[in-house]
């Protein structure tokens, strides 16, 4: 994960946001192991802005011969923020 992070910064990939775990805040550091156990590998998910950025990150992962990674483009998450459509 650190190599992907470094390569994205080196290549200036604008839509790369980082690892999901970096966006979490806990009231107490002692809660982090509990969160880690509950969320398992999801904490190491990579957050990007679009599917195009996700493809760039996948190319980097292939370039460095990395393992399996999870990537969530924020553009796909926005669909959950939309209010449900009302049927007349």
Secondary structure by P-SEA (a helix, b strand, c coil): caaaaaaaaaacccccccccccccccccccaaaaaaaaacccccccccccaaaaaaaaaaaaaacccbbbbbcccccccccccccccc
